[in-house]
Structures are given as C-alpha cells and as structure tokens.
Amino acid sequence: MLSTALIAAVVAVLLLLVLGRILRVGCRLVVWAFYFVILVIAAVVLYSLLQQMEVLEQFRP
C-alpha cells in the first residue's frame, strides 16, 4: 500500500511539472501542489502505521 502511494505521488509530481511547463503556470502553484502531495503521503503513512499498531481498533465501538 505504501509503495503504491509513493509511486502515485511521484507520477503526480511529474505530471504537475509537465503541466507547469506546458501551461507556463507559475512556480508557486507547482510548489503548493508538491507540498500537498507530501502531506497526502504523510497521512497515508501515519494511517498505515496506526493500523499496524492497532491503535485505531481501540476507538471503534
């Protein structure tokens, strides 16, 4: 699951860079998109770690 998210993030960053070149979008938009992708990866990693440690099971009724 983690490797799939990582591959998807790399592909998304590459697509954003290509679109930025084609559309001549400002660099700031690409940087914000890159930060967003990193944030999504961090959320997926945190969720998978909590699931492995069975922390989430304690909060389920």
PDB file of N, CA, C, O and CB in Angstrom:
ATOM      1  N   MET A   1       0.831  -1.196   0.000  1.00  0.00           N
ATOM      2  CA  MET A   1       0.000   0.000   0.000  1.00  0.00           C
ATOM      3  C   MET A   1       0.871   1.252   0.000  1.00  0.00           C
ATOM      4  O   MET A   1       0.570   2.235  -0.676  1.00  0.00           O
ATOM      5  CB  MET A   1      -0.943   0.002   1.213  1.00  0.00           C
ATOM      6  N   LEU A   2       1.958   1.196   0.774  1.00  0.00           N
ATOM      7  CA  LEU A   2       2.846   2.355   0.863  1.00  0.00           C
ATOM      8  C   LEU A   2       3.572   2.588  -0.447  1.00  0.00           C
ATOM      9  O   LEU A   2       3.728   3.730  -0.879  1.00  0.00           O
ATOM     10  CB  LEU A   2       3.855   2.170   1.993  1.00  0.00           C
ATOM     11  N   SER A   3       4.021   1.506  -1.088  1.00  0.00           N
ATOM     12  CA  SER A   3       4.743   1.674  -2.351  1.00  0.00           C
ATOM     13  C   SER A   3       3.808   2.185  -3.445  1.00  0.00           C
ATOM     14  O   SER A   3       4.229   2.957  -4.307  1.00  0.00           O
ATOM     15  CB  SER A   3       5.389   0.344  -2.784  1.00  0.00           C
ATOM     16  N   THR A   4       2.561   1.767  -3.420  1.00  0.00           N
ATOM     17  CA  THR A   4       1.598   2.260  -4.402  1.00  0.00           C
ATOM     18  C   THR A   4       1.362   3.751  -4.227  1.00  0.00           C
ATOM     19  O   THR A   4       1.284   4.487  -5.211  1.00  0.00           O
ATOM     20  CB  THR A   4       0.275   1.501  -4.285  1.00  0.00           C
ATOM     21  N   ALA A   5       1.248   4.199  -2.990  1.00  0.00           N
ATOM     22  CA  ALA A   5       1.060   5.633  -2.730  1.00  0.00           C
ATOM     23  C   ALA A   5       2.287   6.425  -3.155  1.00  0.00           C
ATOM     24  O   ALA A   5       2.169   7.532  -3.680  1.00  0.00           O
ATOM     25  CB  ALA A   5       0.765   5.880  -1.241  1.00  0.00           C
ATOM     26  N   LEU A   6       3.456   5.858  -2.927  1.00  0.00           N
ATOM     27  CA  LEU A   6       4.694   6.548  -3.303  1.00  0.00           C
ATOM     28  C   LEU A   6       4.810   6.670  -4.811  1.00  0.00           C
ATOM     29  O   LEU A   6       5.186   7.727  -5.319  1.00  0.00           O
ATOM     30  CB  LEU A   6       5.913   5.811  -2.741  1.00  0.00           C
ATOM     31  N   ILE A   7       4.494   5.607  -5.531  1.00  0.00           N
ATOM     32  CA  ILE A   7       4.542   5.643  -6.995  1.00  0.00           C
ATOM     33  C   ILE A   7       3.522   6.638  -7.536  1.00  0.00           C
ATOM     34  O   ILE A   7       3.818   7.395  -8.461  1.00  0.00           O
ATOM     35  CB  ILE A   7       4.283   4.240  -7.583  1.00  0.00           C
ATOM     36  N   ALA A   8       2.323   6.637  -6.961  1.00  0.00           N
ATOM     37  CA  ALA A   8       1.295   7.582  -7.398  1.00  0.00           C
ATOM     38  C   ALA A   8       1.719   9.021  -7.137  1.00  0.00           C
ATOM     39  O   ALA A   8       1.440   9.909  -7.943  1.00  0.00           O
ATOM     40  CB  ALA A   8      -0.028   7.294  -6.693  1.00  0.00           C
ATOM     41  N   ALA A   9       2.389   9.252  -6.020  1.00  0.00           N
ATOM     42  CA  ALA A   9       2.849  10.609  -5.705  1.00  0.00           C
ATOM     43  C   ALA A   9       3.928  11.067  -6.676  1.00  0.00           C
ATOM     44  O   ALA A   9       3.926  12.218  -7.112  1.00  0.00           O
ATOM     45  CB  ALA A   9       3.378  10.675  -4.270  1.00  0.00           C
ATOM     46  N   VAL A  10       4.845  10.176  -7.015  1.00  0.00           N
ATOM     47  CA  VAL A  10       5.902  10.534  -7.966  1.00  0.00           C
ATOM     48  C   VAL A  10       5.309  10.843  -9.330  1.00  0.00           C
ATOM     49  O   VAL A  10       5.702  11.812  -9.980  1.00  0.00           O
ATOM     50  CB  VAL A  10       6.937   9.400  -8.082  1.00  0.00           C
ATOM     51  N   VAL A  11       4.365  10.022  -9.761  1.00  0.00           N
ATOM     52  CA  VAL A  11       3.709  10.265 -11.051  1.00  0.00           C
ATOM     53  C   VAL A  11       2.950  11.586 -11.027  1.00  0.00           C
ATOM     54  O   VAL A  11       2.964  12.330 -12.007  1.00  0.00           O
ATOM     55  CB  VAL A  11       2.751   9.110 -11.400  1.00  0.00           C
ATOM     56  N   ALA A  12       2.283  11.882  -9.903  1.00  0.00           N
ATOM     57  CA  ALA A  12       1.544  13.139  -9.793  1.00  0.00           C
ATOM     58  C   ALA A  12       2.479  14.339  -9.862  1.00  0.00           C
ATOM     59  O   ALA A  12       2.167  15.336 -10.514  1.00  0.00           O
ATOM     60  CB  ALA A  12       0.746  13.175  -8.490  1.00  0.00           C
ATOM     61  N   VAL A  13       3.626  14.248  -9.192  1.00  0.00           N
ATOM     62  CA  VAL A  13       4.593  15.354  -9.229  1.00  0.00           C
ATOM     63  C   VAL A  13       5.130  15.544 -10.642  1.00  0.00           C
ATOM     64  O   VAL A  13       5.256  16.674 -11.113  1.00  0.00           O
ATOM     65  CB  VAL A  13       5.759  15.096  -8.247  1.00  0.00           C
ATOM     66  N   LEU A  14       5.444  14.445 -11.318  1.00  0.00           N
ATOM     67  CA  LEU A  14       5.949  14.559 -12.690  1.00  0.00           C
ATOM     68  C   LEU A  14       4.898  15.163 -13.614  1.00  0.00           C
ATOM     69  O   LEU A  14       5.218  15.995 -14.463  1.00  0.00           O
ATOM     70  CB  LEU A  14       6.382  13.186 -13.217  1.00  0.00           C
ATOM     71  N   LEU A  15       3.642  14.743 -13.450  1.00  0.00           N
ATOM     72  CA  LEU A  15       2.570  15.318 -14.264  1.00  0.00           C
ATOM     73  C   LEU A  15       2.402  16.807 -13.990  1.00  0.00           C
ATOM     74  O   LEU A  15       2.178  17.589 -14.913  1.00  0.00           O
ATOM     75  CB  LEU A  15       1.254  14.588 -14.000  1.00  0.00           C
ATOM     76  N   LEU A  16       2.510  17.199 -12.724  1.00  0.00           N
ATOM     77  CA  LEU A  16       2.396  18.619 -12.388  1.00  0.00           C
ATOM     78  C   LEU A  16       3.530  19.426 -13.000  1.00  0.00           C
ATOM     79  O   LEU A  16       3.316  20.538 -13.483  1.00  0.00           O
ATOM     80  CB  LEU A  16       2.382  18.809 -10.875  1.00  0.00           C
ATOM     81  N   LEU A  17       4.734  18.867 -12.979  1.00  0.00           N
ATOM     82  CA  LEU A  17       5.864  19.581 -13.575  1.00  0.00           C
ATOM     83  C   LEU A  17       5.689  19.727 -15.083  1.00  0.00           C
ATOM     84  O   LEU A  17       5.980  20.782 -15.648  1.00  0.00           O
ATOM     85  CB  LEU A  17       7.177  18.854 -13.268  1.00  0.00           C
ATOM     86  N   VAL A  18       5.211  18.661 -15.735  1.00  0.00           N
ATOM     87  CA  VAL A  18       4.990  18.722 -17.182  1.00  0.00           C
ATOM     88  C   VAL A  18       3.884  19.722 -17.512  1.00  0.00           C
ATOM     89  O   VAL A  18       4.016  20.515 -18.444  1.00  0.00           O
ATOM     90  CB  VAL A  18       4.631  17.326 -17.735  1.00  0.00           C
ATOM     91  N   LEU A  19       2.790  19.682 -16.740  1.00  0.00           N
ATOM     92  CA  LEU A  19       1.705  20.636 -16.970  1.00  0.00           C
ATOM     93  C   LEU A  19       2.164  22.066 -16.714  1.00  0.00           C
ATOM     94  O   LEU A  19       1.755  22.992 -17.414  1.00  0.00           O
ATOM     95  CB  LEU A  19       0.506  20.305 -16.080  1.00  0.00           C
ATOM     96  N   GLY A  20       3.011  22.239 -15.715  1.00  0.00           N
ATOM     97  CA  GLY A  20       3.541  23.569 -15.437  1.00  0.00           C
ATOM     98  C   GLY A  20       4.373  24.089 -16.594  1.00  0.00           C
ATOM     99  O   GLY A  20       4.325  25.277 -16.912  1.00  0.00           O
ATOM    100  N   ARG A  21       5.133  23.212 -17.223  1.00  0.00           N
ATOM    101  CA  ARG A  21       5.937  23.625 -18.382  1.00  0.00           C
ATOM    102  C   ARG A  21       5.046  23.954 -19.577  1.00  0.00           C
ATOM    103  O   ARG A  21       5.273  24.933 -20.288  1.00  0.00           O
ATOM    104  CB  ARG A  21       6.939  22.519 -18.763  1.00  0.00           C
ATOM    105  N   ILE A  22       4.025  23.116 -19.785  1.00  0.00           N
ATOM    106  CA  ILE A  22       3.166  23.313 -20.956  1.00  0.00           C
ATOM    107  C   ILE A  22       2.328  24.578 -20.801  1.00  0.00           C
ATOM    108  O   ILE A  22       2.247  25.398 -21.715  1.00  0.00           O
ATOM    109  CB  ILE A  22       2.252  22.091 -21.168  1.00  0.00           C
ATOM    110  N   LEU A  23       1.709  24.723 -19.639  1.00  0.00           N
ATOM    111  CA  LEU A  23       0.783  25.832 -19.434  1.00  0.00           C
ATOM    112  C   LEU A  23       1.472  27.104 -18.943  1.00  0.00           C
ATOM    113  O   LEU A  23       0.831  28.144 -18.791  1.00  0.00           O
ATOM    114  CB  LEU A  23      -0.281  25.427 -18.451  1.00  0.00           C
ATOM    115  N   ARG A  24       2.774  27.018 -18.697  1.00  0.00           N
ATOM    116  CA  ARG A  24       3.541  28.156 -18.173  1.00  0.00           C
ATOM    117  C   ARG A  24       2.937  28.672 -16.870  1.00  0.00           C
ATOM    118  O   ARG A  24       2.843  29.876 -16.632  1.00  0.00           O
ATOM    119  CB  ARG A  24       3.596  29.290 -19.211  1.00  0.00           C
ATOM    120  N   VAL A  25       2.535  27.722 -16.043  1.00  0.00           N
ATOM    121  CA  VAL A  25       1.976  28.082 -14.744  1.00  0.00           C
ATOM    122  C   VAL A  25       3.119  28.559 -13.857  1.00  0.00           C
ATOM    123  O   VAL A  25       4.256  28.107 -13.988  1.00  0.00           O
ATOM    124  CB  VAL A  25       1.215  26.875 -14.089  1.00  0.00           C
ATOM    125  N   GLY A  26       2.800  29.469 -12.964  1.00  0.00           N
ATOM    126  CA  GLY A  26       3.822  29.983 -12.061  1.00  0.00           C
ATOM    127  C   GLY A  26       4.397  28.888 -11.181  1.00  0.00           C
ATOM    128  O   GLY A  26       3.756  27.867 -10.933  1.00  0.00           O
ATOM    129  N   CYS A  27       5.589  29.111 -10.724  1.00  0.00           N
ATOM    130  CA  CYS A  27       6.291  28.115  -9.919  1.00  0.00           C
ATOM    131  C   CYS A  27       5.598  27.909  -8.570  1.00  0.00           C
ATOM    132  O   CYS A  27       5.681  26.829  -7.986  1.00  0.00           O
ATOM    133  CB  CYS A  27       7.750  28.538  -9.704  1.00  0.00           C
ATOM    134  N   ARG A  28       4.925  28.930  -8.087  1.00  0.00           N
ATOM    135  CA  ARG A  28       4.301  28.836  -6.772  1.00  0.00           C
ATOM    136  C   ARG A  28       3.221  27.759  -6.737  1.00  0.00           C
ATOM    137  O   ARG A  28       3.084  27.055  -5.736  1.00  0.00           O
ATOM    138  CB  ARG A  28       3.708  30.179  -6.377  1.00  0.00           C
ATOM    139  N   LEU A  29       2.455  27.623  -7.812  1.00  0.00           N
ATOM    140  CA  LEU A  29       1.397  26.611  -7.859  1.00  0.00           C
ATOM    141  C   LEU A  29       1.991  25.205  -7.804  1.00  0.00           C
ATOM    142  O   LEU A  29       1.457  24.333  -7.119  1.00  0.00           O
ATOM    143  CB  LEU A  29       0.546  26.778  -9.131  1.00  0.00           C
ATOM    144  N   VAL A  30       3.086  24.983  -8.516  1.00  0.00           N
ATOM    145  CA  VAL A  30       3.732  23.673  -8.519  1.00  0.00           C
ATOM    146  C   VAL A  30       4.262  23.347  -7.126  1.00  0.00           C
ATOM    147  O   VAL A  30       4.171  22.208  -6.671  1.00  0.00           O
ATOM    148  CB  VAL A  30       4.876  23.631  -9.556  1.00  0.00           C
ATOM    149  N   VAL A  31       4.815  24.354  -6.456  1.00  0.00           N
ATOM    150  CA  VAL A  31       5.349  24.134  -5.108  1.00  0.00           C
ATOM    151  C   VAL A  31       4.230  23.771  -4.136  1.00  0.00           C
ATOM    152  O   VAL A  31       4.394  22.868  -3.316  1.00  0.00           O
ATOM    153  CB  VAL A  31       6.098  25.387  -4.612  1.00  0.00           C
ATOM    154  N   TRP A  32       3.097  24.464  -4.221  1.00  0.00           N
ATOM    155  CA  TRP A  32       1.966  24.144  -3.347  1.00  0.00           C
ATOM    156  C   TRP A  32       1.425  22.749  -3.643  1.00  0.00           C
ATOM    157  O   TRP A  32       1.061  22.020  -2.720  1.00  0.00           O
ATOM    158  CB  TRP A  32       0.851  25.187  -3.509  1.00  0.00           C
ATOM    159  N   ALA A  33       1.370  22.373  -4.910  1.00  0.00           N
ATOM    160  CA  ALA A  33       0.906  21.032  -5.270  1.00  0.00           C
ATOM    161  C   ALA A  33       1.864  19.970  -4.732  1.00  0.00           C
ATOM    162  O   ALA A  33       1.433  18.908  -4.283  1.00  0.00           O
ATOM    163  CB  ALA A  33       0.766  20.899  -6.801  1.00  0.00           C
ATOM    164  N   PHE A  34       3.166  20.263  -4.780  1.00  0.00           N
ATOM    165  CA  PHE A  34       4.173  19.346  -4.262  1.00  0.00           C
ATOM    166  C   PHE A  34       4.003  19.170  -2.751  1.00  0.00           C
ATOM    167  O   PHE A  34       4.081  18.052  -2.243  1.00  0.00           O
ATOM    168  CB  PHE A  34       5.592  19.859  -4.589  1.00  0.00           C
ATOM    169  N   TYR A  35       3.771  20.269  -2.039  1.00  0.00           N
ATOM    170  CA  TYR A  35       3.539  20.184  -0.600  1.00  0.00           C
ATOM    171  C   TYR A  35       2.274  19.385  -0.291  1.00  0.00           C
ATOM    172  O   TYR A  35       2.235  18.631   0.681  1.00  0.00           O
ATOM    173  CB  TYR A  35       3.436  21.585   0.006  1.00  0.00           C
ATOM    174  N   PHE A  36       1.247  19.550  -1.116  1.00  0.00           N
ATOM    175  CA  PHE A  36       0.005  18.812  -0.914  1.00  0.00           C
ATOM    176  C   PHE A  36       0.232  17.309  -1.081  1.00  0.00           C
ATOM    177  O   PHE A  36      -0.291  16.508  -0.307  1.00  0.00           O
ATOM    178  CB  PHE A  36      -1.072  19.300  -1.895  1.00  0.00           C
ATOM    179  N   VAL A  37       1.015  16.930  -2.098  1.00  0.00           N
ATOM    180  CA  VAL A  37       1.311  15.514  -2.325  1.00  0.00           C
ATOM    181  C   VAL A  37       2.089  14.946  -1.140  1.00  0.00           C
ATOM    182  O   VAL A  37       1.824  13.825  -0.707  1.00  0.00           O
ATOM    183  CB  VAL A  37       2.112  15.323  -3.640  1.00  0.00           C
ATOM    184  N   ILE A  38       3.045  15.710  -0.613  1.00  0.00           N
ATOM    185  CA  ILE A  38       3.815  15.254   0.547  1.00  0.00           C
ATOM    186  C   ILE A  38       2.899  15.076   1.759  1.00  0.00           C
ATOM    187  O   ILE A  38       3.054  14.129   2.531  1.00  0.00           O
ATOM    188  CB  ILE A  38       4.950  16.256   0.873  1.00  0.00           C
ATOM    189  N   LEU A  39       1.947  15.992   1.918  1.00  0.00           N
ATOM    190  CA  LEU A  39       1.002  15.897   3.029  1.00  0.00           C
ATOM    191  C   LEU A  39       0.131  14.647   2.907  1.00  0.00           C
ATOM    192  O   LEU A  39      -0.145  13.982   3.905  1.00  0.00           O
ATOM    193  CB  LEU A  39       0.120  17.150   3.085  1.00  0.00           C
ATOM    194  N   VAL A  40      -0.299  14.329   1.692  1.00  0.00           N
ATOM    195  CA  VAL A  40      -1.108  13.128   1.474  1.00  0.00           C
ATOM    196  C   VAL A  40      -0.298  11.874   1.776  1.00  0.00           C
ATOM    197  O   VAL A  40      -0.809  10.940   2.394  1.00  0.00           O
ATOM    198  CB  VAL A  40      -1.635  13.085   0.028  1.00  0.00           C
ATOM    199  N   ILE A  41       0.964  11.847   1.345  1.00  0.00           N
ATOM    200  CA  ILE A  41       1.826  10.693   1.627  1.00  0.00           C
ATOM    201  C   ILE A  41       2.005  10.522   3.134  1.00  0.00           C
ATOM    202  O   ILE A  41       1.947   9.405   3.647  1.00  0.00           O
ATOM    203  CB  ILE A  41       3.203  10.857   0.938  1.00  0.00           C
ATOM    204  N   ALA A  42       2.225  11.635   3.844  1.00  0.00           N
ATOM    205  CA  ALA A  42       2.393  11.564   5.296  1.00  0.00           C
ATOM    206  C   ALA A  42       1.131  11.028   5.966  1.00  0.00           C
ATOM    207  O   ALA A  42       1.217  10.247   6.915  1.00  0.00           O
ATOM    208  CB  ALA A  42       2.745  12.949   5.863  1.00  0.00           C
ATOM    209  N   ALA A  43      -0.033  11.437   5.483  1.00  0.00           N
ATOM    210  CA  ALA A  43      -1.290  10.948   6.054  1.00  0.00           C
ATOM    211  C   ALA A  43      -1.455   9.448   5.817  1.00  0.00           C
ATOM    212  O   ALA A  43      -1.900   8.724   6.707  1.00  0.00           O
ATOM    213  CB  ALA A  43      -2.482  11.709   5.456  1.00  0.00           C
ATOM    214  N   VAL A  44      -1.101   8.985   4.631  1.00  0.00           N
ATOM    215  CA  VAL A  44      -1.217   7.554   4.322  1.00  0.00           C
ATOM    216  C   VAL A  44      -0.255   6.738   5.182  1.00  0.00           C
ATOM    217  O   VAL A  44      -0.617   5.676   5.687  1.00  0.00           O
ATOM    218  CB  VAL A  44      -0.940   7.296   2.825  1.00  0.00           C
ATOM    219  N   VAL A  45       0.969   7.235   5.346  1.00  0.00           N
ATOM    220  CA  VAL A  45       1.954   6.530   6.170  1.00  0.00           C
ATOM    221  C   VAL A  45       1.493   6.476   7.623  1.00  0.00           C
ATOM    222  O   VAL A  45       1.588   5.434   8.271  1.00  0.00           O
ATOM    223  CB  VAL A  45       3.333   7.214   6.072  1.00  0.00           C
ATOM    224  N   LEU A  46       0.996   7.599   8.130  1.00  0.00           N
ATOM    225  CA  LEU A  46       0.524   7.632   9.513  1.00  0.00           C
ATOM    226  C   LEU A  46      -0.655   6.687   9.714  1.00  0.00           C
ATOM    227  O   LEU A  46      -0.726   5.983  10.721  1.00  0.00           O
ATOM    228  CB  LEU A  46       0.128   9.058   9.908  1.00  0.00           C
ATOM    229  N   TYR A  47      -1.572   6.672   8.761  1.00  0.00           N
ATOM    230  CA  TYR A  47      -2.734   5.786   8.865  1.00  0.00           C
ATOM    231  C   TYR A  47      -2.307   4.317   8.857  1.00  0.00           C
ATOM    232  O   TYR A  47      -2.826   3.516   9.635  1.00  0.00           O
ATOM    233  CB  TYR A  47      -3.718   6.056   7.714  1.00  0.00           C
ATOM    234  N   SER A  48      -1.367   3.963   7.984  1.00  0.00           N
ATOM    235  CA  SER A  48      -0.931   2.571   7.918  1.00  0.00           C
ATOM    236  C   SER A  48      -0.172   2.171   9.185  1.00  0.00           C
ATOM    237  O   SER A  48      -0.298   1.040   9.655  1.00  0.00           O
ATOM    238  CB  SER A  48      -0.050   2.349   6.682  1.00  0.00           C
ATOM    239  N   LEU A  49       0.618   3.102   9.737  1.00  0.00           N
ATOM    240  CA  LEU A  49       1.328   2.791  10.981  1.00  0.00           C
ATOM    241  C   LEU A  49       0.354   2.596  12.138  1.00  0.00           C
ATOM    242  O   LEU A  49       0.507   1.672  12.936  1.00  0.00           O
ATOM    243  CB  LEU A  49       2.326   3.902  11.320  1.00  0.00           C
ATOM    244  N   LEU A  50      -0.649   3.473  12.225  1.00  0.00           N
ATOM    245  CA  LEU A  50      -1.639   3.328  13.291  1.00  0.00           C
ATOM    246  C   LEU A  50      -2.443   2.041  13.127  1.00  0.00           C
ATOM    247  O   LEU A  50      -2.835   1.418  14.114  1.00  0.00           O
ATOM    248  CB  LEU A  50      -2.580   4.534  13.311  1.00  0.00           C
ATOM    249  N   GLN A  51      -2.683   1.651  11.894  1.00  0.00           N
ATOM    250  CA  GLN A  51      -3.424   0.420  11.650  1.00  0.00           C
ATOM    251  C   GLN A  51      -2.586  -0.794  12.042  1.00  0.00           C
ATOM    252  O   GLN A  51      -3.115  -1.767  12.581  1.00  0.00           O
ATOM    253  CB  GLN A  51      -3.844   0.327  10.175  1.00  0.00           C
ATOM    254  N   GLN A  52      -1.285  -0.741  11.776  1.00  0.00           N
ATOM    255  CA  GLN A  52      -0.413  -1.852  12.143  1.00  0.00           C
ATOM    256  C   GLN A  52      -0.280  -1.962  13.662  1.00  0.00           C
ATOM    257  O   GLN A  52      -0.201  -3.065  14.203  1.00  0.00           O
ATOM    258  CB  GLN A  52       0.970  -1.680  11.501  1.00  0.00           C
ATOM    259  N   MET A  53      -0.257  -0.827  14.341  1.00  0.00           N
ATOM    260  CA  MET A  53      -0.131  -0.840  15.796  1.00  0.00           C
ATOM    261  C   MET A  53      -1.474  -1.080  16.475  1.00  0.00           C
ATOM    262  O   MET A  53      -1.544  -1.163  17.701  1.00  0.00           O
ATOM    263  CB  MET A  53       0.467   0.472  16.284  1.00  0.00           C
ATOM    264  N   GLU A  54      -2.535  -1.192  15.689  1.00  0.00           N
ATOM    265  CA  GLU A  54      -3.891  -1.477  16.174  1.00  0.00           C
ATOM    266  C   GLU A  54      -4.392  -0.394  17.123  1.00  0.00           C
ATOM    267  O   GLU A  54      -5.162  -0.675  18.041  1.00  0.00           O
ATOM    268  CB  GLU A  54      -3.926  -2.834  16.875  1.00  0.00           C
ATOM    269  N   VAL A  55      -3.959   0.829  16.903  1.00  0.00           N
ATOM    270  CA  VAL A  55      -4.451   1.952  17.704  1.00  0.00           C
ATOM    271  C   VAL A  55      -5.877   2.289  17.297  1.00  0.00           C
ATOM    272  O   VAL A  55      -6.704   2.637  18.140  1.00  0.00           O
ATOM    273  CB  VAL A  55      -3.537   3.189  17.542  1.00  0.00           C
ATOM    274  N   LEU A  56      -6.165   2.185  15.992  1.00  0.00           N
ATOM    275  CA  LEU A  56      -7.494   2.543  15.507  1.00  0.00           C
ATOM    276  C   LEU A  56      -8.568   1.573  15.991  1.00  0.00           C
ATOM    277  O   LEU A  56      -9.741   1.934  16.081  1.00  0.00           O
ATOM    278  CB  LEU A  56      -7.494   2.592  13.993  1.00  0.00           C
ATOM    279  N   GLU A  57      -8.167   0.346  16.302  1.00  0.00           N
ATOM    280  CA  GLU A  57      -9.141  -0.652  16.760  1.00  0.00           C
ATOM    281  C   GLU A  57      -9.736  -0.263  18.113  1.00  0.00           C
ATOM    282  O   GLU A  57     -10.865  -0.645  18.420  1.00  0.00           O
ATOM    283  CB  GLU A  57      -8.482  -2.039  16.855  1.00  0.00           C
ATOM    284  N   GLN A  58      -8.995   0.489  18.922  1.00  0.00           N
ATOM    285  CA  GLN A  58      -9.479   0.859  20.252  1.00  0.00           C
ATOM    286  C   GLN A  58     -10.616   1.872  20.176  1.00  0.00           C
ATOM    287  O   GLN A  58     -11.449   1.936  21.080  1.00  0.00           O
ATOM    288  CB  GLN A  58      -8.338   1.425  21.088  1.00  0.00           C
ATOM    289  N   PHE A  59     -10.658   2.657  19.113  1.00  0.00           N
ATOM    290  CA  PHE A  59     -11.663   3.707  19.009  1.00  0.00           C
ATOM    291  C   PHE A  59     -12.954   3.237  18.346  1.00  0.00           C
ATOM    292  O   PHE A  59     -13.945   3.966  18.333  1.00  0.00           O
ATOM    293  CB  PHE A  59     -11.102   4.867  18.243  1.00  0.00           C
ATOM    294  N   ARG A  60     -12.947   2.037  17.804  1.00  0.00           N
ATOM    295  CA  ARG A  60     -14.156   1.524  17.160  1.00  0.00           C
ATOM    296  C   ARG A  60     -15.089   0.948  18.212  1.00  0.00           C
ATOM    297  O   ARG A  60     -14.632   0.288  19.144  1.00  0.00           O
ATOM    298  CB  ARG A  60     -13.808   0.452  16.099  1.00  0.00           C
ATOM    299  N   PRO A  61     -16.370   1.183  18.081  1.00  0.00           N
ATOM    300  CA  PRO A  61     -17.323   0.668  19.090  1.00  0.00           C
ATOM    301  C   PRO A  61     -17.492  -0.844  18.996  1.00  0.00           C
ATOM    302  O   PRO A  61     -18.251  -1.430  19.767  1.00  0.00           O
ATOM    303  CB  PRO A  61     -18.690   1.344  18.927  1.00  0.00           C
TER     304      PRO A  61
END
